[in-house]
């Protein structure tokens, strides 16, 4: 297209162009004229271009149509272009061309999306065809081909990949694949199950080479392809464990023998008969291990068809159970009862190692140590021996604690359970239970001294456990008896106190004879505080119960007021008698069983409470008549006279050990003393030595003696002496 615009010089557009100097600048009027003429020239060029496009519209449309066809554009593009060209006369040229280009880009994108959608539809169609092929193969017996196809489909993006923005149809396809897989897996597993049957009536295991649809080997091969061999052999493994392996291991009189049926050749069947055999001892394990090997050889030949991966799969599901059965029914029972027989266990260790080696050769187990559970067990025979002895000790201890009755404590006259307390010149009566438990502890520690370090540690732990059992069981079991004043509570206190002292010497007694590995580790001293704390808590509860009774008895005296009245005196007298009765009852209950030092300590506490309470209440009286002094003095003498036997059970120096008793005795004397004598007794320190205070002496004088100059003088002397 020629527009006549080549080599255009803008100076030619000026009317005075010939007169212009090429090197001189243009004036402002010239520039305005030049701009106007350029605009006219531009309009002329656009008009020519527009006229040219309109005159060649058909040619341009044809060219654009061919270009669209070459790029796989649809026929709608041509229509759009024709429409665009028809509108050129009404729209600016640059906008029309830009819109046309955008339409081309959009059309190409739509074509690409349609191609991709067509590819997805094609892939979905292929996927569904393969699913149908798998289902047909499953029903027709072509399970190997079906299994391979399922695995191929599993690797496609429909199954293994998932995106939040993917179409819903993908999830539907996954579900379709899973249903197809489950159907195939179920058919194969059922086929394997049909091939291996157990007749409980005849006690016979029959293995057929062919099931309802496919052969056993084909079914197992297909299961292996889809990585579902475990699922397919699970019921077979369970059947073998339940009906064959467990009876043979658990019952020495049962064995298995391979038999051949009449039509076994035609049907290609194998049979294993569970039979009763002559009782053979599993003494060294050779017979038991031989029987198990025969069973596994039968499984390897008839079910696993001597294929290593199949045998390993069967082993993975059964070996753990087999080892547990062997340990429970044979190895644990074969552990010797005495250390001297441990040497005889060597034959079992050797046969066990040979047994595992045979299993390794048939690829039933691997070389990995985790599969050699039996060897690890027999190699630790010393630990198992010690654990067995430990369990036996704990069973004995539990039986002792459970069987002994605390309702009928031992008679005090019997010396069977009268024990010496360590490092003390004292004895106490303990229960038969505690006596036997301590014997178990000593027995365990003596055995520890004769054992290796590993075994000795188990014995040591067992001895500690025995003591812990007493602390854990008895206080809970006898809670009811411990919640009242009973001899049972005193016996339990004695048990715990005796143990708390006995454990202090256990380590020193046996440490020198312990194996080297245990000498620095063994200790029992840490148990002593807990034992003593529990024993002391039980004892303090008993003292609290007795004090409660004594308080109630003293309360009956009503503060010893108005004892010159007959009724009040009888009440006070009865109160004193009840106090004495309760104390005597406690003495009879405690003295024969408690350690002497403990008994004295407890009685001192009780008597001090009684004497302090009686003294305090009598001194609290604010007005005592002359006849009352005699009655009060008589009550004190009554209490002290009736407690003679009680004092004798404590010590001859009871006054020195119980300060409140001295004070009570002195109070009885004060009722007979004159005012001057009382004042002199205070001044010479006699009353102070008996634990009287100046306030108590002054209150007593005011209550006994009438107001007088002499009383005033004596009170001033007492007050002055106190201040000095």
DALINHU-V685794 format. One record per residue. N is the residue number from 1. SS is DSSP state (H for helix, E for strand, - for the rest). PHI is phi in radians with two decimals (* if undefined). BURIAL is + if it has 24 or more other ideal C-beta (glycine too) atoms within 12 Angstrom, else -. Layout:
# DALINHU-V685794
n:ss:phi:burial
N:SS:PHI:BURIAL
N:SS:PHI:BURIAL
This chain:
# DALINHU-V685794
n:ss:phi:burial
1:-:*:-
2:-:-1.82:-
3:-:-1.91:-
4:-:1.21:-
5:-:-1.98:-
6:-:-1.22:-
7:-:0.96:-
8:-:-1.36:-
9:-:-1.92:-
10:H:-1.12:-
11:H:-1.17:-
12:H:-1.17:-
13:H:-1.34:+
14:-:-1.53:-
15:-:-1.27:-
16:-:-1.83:-
17:H:-1.08:-
18:H:-1.22:-
19:H:-1.56:-
20:-:-1.39:-
21:-:-1.46:-
22:-:-1.02:-
23:-:-1.61:-
24:-:-1.57:-
25:-:-1.30:-
26:-:-1.45:-
27:-:-1.46:-
28:H:-1.06:-
29:H:-1.04:-
30:H:-1.09:-
31:H:-1.11:-
32:H:-1.11:-
33:H:-1.09:-
34:H:-1.11:+
35:H:-1.10:-
36:H:-1.07:-
37:H:-1.21:-
38:H:-1.14:-
39:H:-1.09:-
40:H:-1.11:-
41:H:-1.11:-
42:H:-1.13:-
43:H:-1.10:-
44:H:-1.13:-
45:H:-1.13:-
46:H:-1.08:-
47:H:-1.13:-
48:H:-1.13:-
49:H:-1.11:-
50:H:-1.17:+
51:H:-1.10:-
52:H:-1.13:-
53:H:-1.11:+
54:H:-1.19:-
55:H:-1.26:-
56:-:-1.94:-
57:H:-1.09:-
58:H:-1.15:-
59:H:-1.12:-
60:H:-1.13:+
61:H:-1.11:+
62:H:-1.13:-
63:H:-1.13:-
64:H:-1.14:+
65:H:-1.13:+
66:H:-1.12:-
67:H:-1.11:-
68:H:-1.14:+
69:H:-1.14:-
70:H:-1.07:-
71:-:-1.70:-
72:-:1.11:-
73:-:-1.41:+
74:-:-1.47:-
75:-:-1.14:-
76:H:-1.17:-
77:H:-1.13:+
78:H:-1.07:+
79:H:-1.06:-
80:H:-1.13:+
81:H:-1.21:+
82:H:-1.04:-
83:H:-1.12:-
84:H:-1.14:+
85:H:-1.20:+
86:H:-1.16:-
87:-:-1.60:-
88:-:-1.08:+
89:-:-1.22:-
90:-:-1.83:-
91:-:-2.17:-
92:-:-1.08:-
93:H:-1.14:+
94:H:-1.14:-
95:H:-1.20:-
96:H:-1.17:+
97:H:-1.15:-
98:H:-1.10:-
99:H:-1.13:-
100:H:-1.12:+
101:H:-1.14:-
102:H:-1.09:-
103:H:-1.14:+
104:H:-1.10:+
105:H:-1.07:-
106:H:-1.09:-
107:H:-1.11:+
108:H:-1.08:-
109:H:-1.09:-
110:H:-1.11:-
111:H:-1.11:-
112:H:-1.13:-
113:H:-1.11:-
114:H:-1.16:-
115:H:-1.11:-
116:H:-1.13:-
117:H:-1.08:-
118:H:-1.10:-
119:H:-1.15:-
120:H:-1.11:-
121:H:-1.07:-
122:H:-1.09:-
123:H:-1.16:-
124:H:-1.10:+
125:H:-1.08:-
126:H:-1.13:-
127:H:-1.04:+
128:H:-1.16:-
129:H:-1.10:-
130:H:-1.20:+
131:H:-1.05:+
132:H:-1.10:-
133:H:-1.12:+
134:H:-1.11:+
135:H:-1.14:+
136:H:-1.13:-
137:H:-1.14:+
138:H:-1.09:+
139:H:-1.37:-
140:H:-1.64:-
141:-:1.71:-
142:-:-1.49:-
143:H:-1.32:+
144:H:-1.15:+
145:H:-1.09:+
146:H:-1.11:+
147:H:-1.13:+
148:H:-1.12:-
149:H:-1.13:+
150:H:-1.04:+
151:H:-1.17:+
152:H:-1.11:-
153:H:-1.13:+
154:H:-1.08:+
155:-:-1.46:-
156:-:-1.34:-
157:H:-1.18:-
158:H:-1.14:+
159:H:-1.78:+
160:H:-1.51:-
161:-:-1.95:-
162:-:-2.60:-
163:-:-2.33:-
164:-:-1.17:-
165:-:-1.77:-
166:-:-1.31:-
167:-:-1.13:-
168:H:-1.10:-
169:H:-1.10:-
170:H:-1.08:+
171:H:-1.12:-
172:H:-1.13:-
173:H:-1.16:+
174:H:-1.06:+
175:H:-1.05:-
176:H:-1.10:+
177:H:-1.15:+
178:H:-1.10:-
179:H:-1.09:-
180:H:-1.13:+
181:H:-1.11:+
182:H:-1.07:-
183:H:-1.11:+
184:H:-1.11:+
185:H:-1.06:+
186:H:-1.11:-
187:H:-1.10:+
188:H:-1.14:+
189:H:-1.11:+
190:H:-1.13:+
191:H:-1.15:+
192:H:-1.11:+
193:H:-1.08:+
194:H:-1.20:+
195:H:-1.37:+
196:E:-2.09:+
197:E:-2.25:+
198:E:-2.15:+
199:E:-1.68:-
200:-:-1.16:-
201:-:-1.14:-
202:-:-1.60:-
203:-:0.95:-
204:E:-2.28:+
205:E:-1.77:+
206:E:-2.03:+
207:E:-2.04:+
208:E:-1.76:+
209:-:-1.33:+
210:E:-2.34:-
211:-:-1.69:+
212:-:-1.18:-
213:-:-2.07:+
214:-:-2.32:+
215:E:-1.26:+
216:H:-1.04:+
217:H:-1.11:+
218:H:-1.19:+
219:H:-1.09:+
220:H:-1.16:+
221:H:-1.11:+
222:H:-1.14:+
223:H:-1.09:+
224:H:-1.16:+
225:H:-1.11:+
226:-:-1.54:+
227:-:1.04:-
228:-:-2.24:+
229:H:-1.12:+
230:H:-1.04:+
231:H:-1.13:+
232:H:-1.23:+
233:H:-1.74:+
234:H:-1.07:+
235:H:-1.21:+
236:H:-1.12:+
237:H:-1.10:+
238:H:-1.09:-
239:H:-1.11:+
240:H:-1.13:+
241:H:-1.13:+
242:H:-1.23:-
243:H:-1.77:+
244:H:-2.10:+
245:H:-1.23:+
246:H:-1.06:+
247:H:-1.03:+
248:H:-1.16:+
249:H:-1.34:+
250:H:-1.40:+
251:-:-2.14:+
252:-:-1.18:-
253:-:-1.57:-
254:E:-2.01:+
255:E:-2.48:+
256:E:-2.21:+
257:E:-2.39:-
258:E:-1.39:+
259:E:-2.18:-
260:-:-2.06:-
261:-:-1.40:-
262:-:-1.09:-
263:-:-1.88:-
264:H:-1.12:-
265:H:-1.19:-
266:H:-1.18:-
267:H:-1.51:-
268:-:0.90:-
269:E:-1.95:+
270:E:-2.14:+
271:E:-2.37:+
272:E:-2.20:+
273:E:-1.73:+
274:E:-1.53:+
275:E:-2.25:-
276:E:-1.48:-
277:-:-2.19:-
278:-:-1.12:-
279:-:-1.12:-
280:-:-2.02:-
281:-:-1.37:-
282:-:-1.60:+
283:-:-0.99:-
284:-:-1.95:+
285:-:1.52:+
286:H:-1.11:-
287:H:-1.14:+
288:H:-1.07:+
289:H:-1.11:+
290:H:-1.12:-
291:H:-1.13:+
292:H:-1.16:+
293:H:-1.07:+
294:H:-1.08:+
295:H:-1.13:+
296:H:-1.19:+
297:H:-1.13:+
298:H:-1.09:+
299:H:-1.11:+
300:H:-1.11:+
301:H:-1.41:-
302:H:-1.59:+
303:-:-1.80:+
304:-:-1.48:+
305:-:0.93:+
306:-:1.03:-
307:-:-1.69:-
308:H:-1.04:-
309:H:-1.12:-
310:H:-1.25:+
311:H:-1.15:+
312:H:-1.17:+
313:H:-1.13:+
314:H:-1.09:+
315:H:-1.13:+
316:H:-1.06:+
317:H:-1.59:+
318:H:-2.15:+
319:H:-1.10:+
320:H:-1.07:-
321:H:-1.17:+
322:H:-1.08:+
323:H:-1.11:+
324:H:-1.10:-
325:H:-1.13:+
326:H:-1.14:+
327:H:-1.15:+
328:H:-1.21:-
329:H:-1.62:+
330:H:-2.28:+
331:H:-1.11:+
332:H:-1.12:+
333:H:-1.35:-
334:H:-1.45:+
335:-:-1.12:+
336:-:-1.08:+
337:-:-1.56:-
338:-:-2.25:-
339:H:-1.03:+
340:H:-1.14:-
341:H:-1.66:-
342:H:-1.10:+
343:H:-1.13:-
344:H:-1.24:-
345:H:-1.34:+
346:H:-1.08:-
347:H:-1.09:-
348:H:-1.14:+
349:H:-1.08:+
350:H:-1.16:-
351:H:-1.14:+
352:H:-1.16:+
353:H:-1.11:-
354:H:-1.14:-
355:H:-1.08:+
356:H:-1.18:+
357:H:-1.18:-
358:H:-1.09:-
359:H:-1.16:+
360:H:-1.16:+
361:H:-1.14:-
362:-:-1.56:+
363:-:1.08:+
364:-:-1.39:+
365:-:-2.24:+
366:-:-1.75:-
367:-:-1.38:-
368:-:-1.14:-
369:H:-1.10:-
370:H:-1.15:-
371:H:-1.52:+
372:-:-1.74:-
373:H:-1.17:+
374:H:-1.19:+
375:H:-1.10:+
376:H:-1.10:-
377:H:-1.18:+
378:H:-1.24:+
379:H:-1.16:-
380:-:-1.73:+
381:H:-1.05:+
382:H:-1.11:+
383:H:-1.15:+
384:H:-1.17:+
385:H:-1.07:+
386:H:-1.15:+
387:H:-1.11:+
388:H:-1.12:+
389:H:-1.14:+
390:H:-1.10:+
391:H:-1.11:-
392:H:-1.10:+
393:H:-1.09:+
394:H:-1.19:+
395:H:-1.12:-
396:H:-1.08:+
397:H:-1.09:+
398:H:-1.11:+
399:H:-1.14:-
400:H:-1.10:+
401:H:-1.19:+
402:H:-1.40:-
403:H:-1.55:-
404:-:-1.37:+
405:-:-1.75:-
406:-:-1.57:+
407:-:-1.19:-
408:-:-2.17:-
409:-:-1.10:+
410:-:-1.04:+
411:-:-1.19:-
412:-:-1.16:-
413:-:-1.32:-
414:-:-1.37:-
415:-:-1.85:-
416:-:-1.04:-
417:-:-2.04:+
418:E:-1.57:+
419:E:-1.98:+
420:E:-1.49:-
421:-:-1.58:+
422:-:-0.98:+
423:-:1.11:-
424:-:-2.37:-
425:-:-1.53:-
426:-:-2.62:-
427:E:-2.44:+
428:E:-2.59:+
429:E:-1.70:+
430:-:-1.92:+
431:-:-1.34:+
432:H:-1.07:+
433:H:-1.07:+
434:H:-1.11:+
435:H:-1.06:+
436:H:-1.22:+
437:H:-1.11:+
438:H:-1.14:+
439:H:-1.12:+
440:H:-1.10:+
441:H:-1.08:+
442:H:-1.13:+
443:H:-1.09:+
444:H:-1.11:+
445:H:-1.24:+
446:H:-1.14:-
447:H:-1.16:+
448:H:-1.08:+
449:H:-1.18:+
450:-:-1.80:-
451:-:-2.04:+
452:-:-1.24:+
453:H:-1.08:-
454:H:-1.15:+
455:H:-1.22:+
456:H:-1.07:+
457:H:-1.11:+
458:H:-1.16:+
459:H:-1.08:+
460:H:-1.07:+
461:H:-1.09:+
462:H:-1.12:+
463:H:-1.12:+
464:H:-1.19:+
465:H:-1.10:+
466:H:-1.06:+
467:H:-1.18:+
468:H:-1.10:+
469:H:-1.08:+
470:H:-1.07:+
471:H:-1.11:+
472:H:-1.45:-
473:H:-1.65:+
474:H:-1.12:+
475:H:-1.02:+
476:H:-1.39:-
477:H:-1.09:+
478:-:-1.86:+
479:H:-1.00:-
480:H:-1.11:-
481:H:-1.19:+
482:H:-1.38:+
483:-:-1.69:-
484:-:-2.63:-
485:-:-1.39:+
486:-:-2.47:+
487:H:-1.21:+
488:H:-1.01:+
489:H:-1.07:+
490:H:-1.18:+
491:H:-1.12:+
492:H:-1.11:+
493:H:-1.02:+
494:H:-1.07:+
495:H:-0.99:+
496:H:-1.19:+
497:H:-1.15:+
498:H:-1.07:+
499:H:-1.12:+
500:H:-1.07:+
501:H:-1.48:+
502:H:-1.18:+
503:H:-1.17:+
504:H:-1.12:+
505:H:-1.85:+
506:H:-1.10:+
507:H:-1.10:+
508:H:-1.17:-
509:H:-1.21:-
510:H:-1.99:+
511:H:-1.01:+
512:H:-1.10:-
513:H:-1.69:-
514:-:-1.19:+
515:-:-1.05:+
516:H:-0.97:-
517:H:-1.17:-
518:H:-1.88:+
519:H:-1.04:-
520:-:-1.47:-
521:-:-1.65:-
522:-:-1.22:+
523:-:-2.75:-
524:-:-2.22:+
525:H:-1.04:-
526:H:-1.14:-
527:H:-1.42:+
528:H:-1.02:+
529:H:-1.04:-
530:H:-1.16:+
531:H:-1.08:+
532:H:-1.17:+
533:H:-1.08:-
534:H:-1.15:+
535:H:-1.12:+
536:H:-1.20:+
537:H:-1.11:-
538:H:-1.10:+
539:H:-1.13:+
540:H:-1.14:-
541:H:-1.14:+
542:H:-1.12:+
543:H:-1.07:+
544:H:-1.08:-
545:H:-1.09:+
546:H:-1.16:+
547:H:-1.03:+
548:H:-1.10:-
549:H:-1.14:+
550:H:-1.12:+
551:H:-1.07:+
552:H:-1.09:-
553:H:-1.17:+
554:H:-1.17:+
555:H:-1.07:-
556:-:-1.16:+
557:-:-1.34:+
558:H:0.97:-
559:H:1.26:-
560:H:1.02:+
561:-:-1.53:+
562:-:0.94:-
563:-:-1.25:+
564:-:-1.28:-
565:-:-1.49:-
566:H:-1.02:-
567:H:-1.15:-
568:H:-1.17:+
569:H:-1.16:+
570:H:-1.12:-
571:H:-1.13:+
572:H:-1.15:+
573:H:-1.11:+
574:H:-1.09:-
575:H:-1.07:+
576:H:-1.09:+
577:H:-1.13:+
578:H:-1.15:+
579:H:-1.08:+
580:H:-1.10:+
581:H:-1.09:-
582:H:-1.13:+
583:H:-1.14:+
584:H:-1.16:+
585:H:-1.10:-
586:H:-1.14:+
587:H:-1.04:+
588:H:-1.10:-
589:H:-1.37:+
590:H:-1.69:+
591:-:-1.00:+
592:-:-1.20:+
593:-:-1.87:+
594:-:-1.31:+
595:-:-1.13:+
596:H:-0.98:-
597:H:-1.11:-
598:H:-1.20:+
599:H:-1.08:+
600:H:-1.10:+
601:H:-1.06:+
602:H:-1.19:+
603:H:-1.20:+
604:H:-1.04:+
605:H:-1.09:+
606:H:-1.17:+
607:H:-1.16:+
608:H:-1.06:+
609:H:-1.09:+
610:H:-1.12:+
611:H:-1.14:+
612:H:-1.12:+
613:H:-1.19:+
614:H:-1.12:+
615:H:-1.08:+
616:H:-1.09:+
617:H:-1.23:+
618:H:-1.22:+
619:H:-1.25:+
620:-:-1.42:-
621:-:-1.16:+
622:-:-1.72:-
623:-:-2.69:-
624:-:-2.03:+
625:-:-1.30:-
626:H:-1.06:-
627:H:-1.22:-
628:H:-1.19:+
629:H:-1.05:+
630:H:-1.16:-
631:H:-1.18:+
632:H:-1.12:+
633:H:-1.08:+
634:H:-1.14:+
635:H:-1.13:+
636:H:-1.12:+
637:H:-1.09:-
638:H:-1.06:+
639:H:-1.12:+
640:H:-1.22:+
641:H:-1.17:-
642:H:-1.30:+
643:-:-1.76:+
644:H:-1.04:-
645:H:-1.12:-
646:H:-1.17:+
647:H:-1.11:+
648:H:-1.14:-
649:H:-1.34:+
650:H:-1.63:+
651:-:-3.08:-
652:-:-1.31:-
653:-:-1.72:-
654:H:-1.11:+
655:H:-1.10:+
656:H:-1.28:-
657:H:-1.45:-
658:-:-2.18:+
659:H:-1.01:-
660:H:-1.15:+
661:H:-1.24:+
662:H:-1.05:+
663:H:-1.14:+
664:H:-1.19:+
665:H:-1.05:+
666:H:-1.15:+
667:H:-1.09:+
668:H:-1.08:+
669:H:-1.22:+
670:H:-1.07:+
671:-:-1.11:+
672:-:-1.73:-
673:-:-1.53:+
674:-:-1.39:-
675:H:-1.10:+
676:H:-1.18:-
677:H:-1.13:-
678:H:-1.14:+
679:H:-1.13:+
680:H:-1.13:-
681:H:-1.09:+
682:H:-1.27:+
683:H:-1.18:-
684:-:-1.51:-
685:-:1.49:-
686:H:-1.13:-
687:H:-1.25:+
688:H:-1.12:-
689:H:-1.14:-
690:-:-1.58:+
691:-:1.32:+
692:-:-1.41:+
693:-:-1.82:-
694:H:-1.07:+
695:H:-1.09:-
696:H:-1.16:+
697:H:-1.15:+
698:H:-1.09:+
699:H:-1.14:+
700:H:-1.13:+
701:H:-1.07:+
702:H:-1.13:+
703:H:-1.36:+
704:H:-1.61:+
705:-:-1.83:+
706:-:-1.27:-
707:-:-1.17:-
708:-:-2.78:-
709:H:-1.12:-
710:H:-1.12:-
711:H:-1.11:+
712:H:-1.10:-
713:H:-1.12:-
714:H:-1.15:+
715:H:-1.14:+
716:H:-1.15:-
717:H:-1.11:+
718:H:-1.15:+
719:H:-1.17:-
720:H:-1.16:-
721:H:-1.16:-
722:H:-1.16:-
723:H:-1.21:-
724:-:-1.30:-
